[in-house]
Each structure stands twice: as structure tokens, then as C-alpha cells.
Amino acid sequence: MDDLTRTVIERGDLAHLALFLWASGASALLVWSLREMAKVNQHFNDFVQEIASLNRLFRKDD
């Protein structure tokens, strides 16, 4: 990785390196946030299913 960085700097492509690092970071953040949203969605779905099962339980007693 050090040779790659040195080559990029010697050629004057520092802006391309910065853009690549920014794009990589943004993509990683997007993937992380999508995973977190999927987890939250699943937890909310579990919560709603539990509420529905409680409602069914209380309706059977009536």
C-alpha cells in the first residue's frame, strides 16, 4: 500500500486518491447504515408481532 500511495503522489494524482478515499468512506457508511436500518426494522417488526399476539390473547378471554 505504501508503494501505491507513493506512486500516486509522485504522479500528482493526489486529488484522485482523496476522491477515492472519500468515495470508499461514503460507500462504507452507506452499507453500515443500511445494515443498521435493517436491524431496526426487524426489531420493530418483532415488537409489532408481540403486540398483535397480546391482542389475540386478550380477545380470546372475552
Secondary structure, DSSP 8 states (H G I E B T S, - for coil): -HHHHHHHHHHT-HHHHHHHHHHHHHHHHHHHHHHHHHHHHHHHHHHHHHHHHHHHHHHHH-
